[in-house]
Amino acid sequence: MCMTGKKTILELREIYTCLTLSKNIAAKATITFILSSGMNRNEALALTIGDLLSACHEDIIDSLLKRNPNNIIPIWIHETEKTFKLNFSSPESLFYIFLHLKERLSKGNLVESDKLFDIPQSTLDDNFRISEYLTDVGSYYPFSFQGEIVSHKFGAKALQEFFITQYLKHSPDYDNGKQRKYRRDSYSEYKVKLITLFTNGLPKDDVYYKKFSNNSRRLLLDYKKVLPYITAKNYDIIRPSWDKPSDLEMHFNAKVGRLTESDKKSFTDNEVLQIVGNHIADYQENVDIHQVIDFALNDNQIGYFKNSKLYLDNLLLKPSLKFDLESIIIEDIEIHPLTYEPMIHELVSKLDANDIFNNYNINKNILVDNIIRYLDDLGDKGEPIYLTNNDILELCFISLME
């Protein structure tokens, strides 16, 4: 994986740059898949189109390709008589997979037994070799790090290791007090078993087998929390390790003055970081900084970000609101045009039963009005409308602002 006498650094920025330099859609699909699933190279290349259909709960490839890949997280299950293995993969990788499959469909029909990734080993190697170039770009990447010469060359094994590192670092921990050694460090037994599930599969006589096989929804919610760190396009949000801020900088230089209110509808990314950082510095409770920043930057792109106490206070609540909604609403909600009212009432009742309105001080009537307005804006095309968790999150957030 690394050159002799050189320390290998692999970050999202390198992976994204490699994807940008690559011209092969199949390679991009394979690279992002290994990055986000934790599967090894041989496992990934052995998958079939039938496996993809099963992972996405679809029967026909044409139907699957009409869906929005950004709203799908495939669940890959491989079970034998003795072992159980489960993996997820990112919407980003599914986007490239869809492109790859559409490219192949333009040349002929596809059947379920066809390989999912139609790419020779040599072609994939050639695309990984692009990463060698990154080591030579000294003006952009550090030539040395912590006293060692740096290499940015990587392959499939490095991507799998990157996945493992991010999962150990960012996944929620359900610690039962037991610690296990993994490589050189100790982690909770839960995390070590989870990595085993993703990489090798668990024996069915393992005590964690039933916990994992019967609780894929909980595992999916946990995967979503790690997803930003294994999605290459997030390279500009998640800072590389050699550019990590100090503890003081983690508060975004909170003591360096505040931006005053203005009438402009859009801020620069640096201004957003400073505004949010200043506000977080004055906030006493723990805050998921990365997710708050992600929300703020997305809002800024559409001109919704505001330098106001009301907006920023509610912004800090958004990660926990997102978590609670994901725990309550597992699947997209299908709304039929002629049955708006009972469907909305059912949704609101579910939120009410889980104290969403009380815990977040959301006005129930305002939320109902906003849902109706949102559905009306989508228009009545005689087809069902699907409300996703993200839709409901944004509608709740907007309602908080009114």
Disulfide bonds with the S-S distance in Angstrom:
none
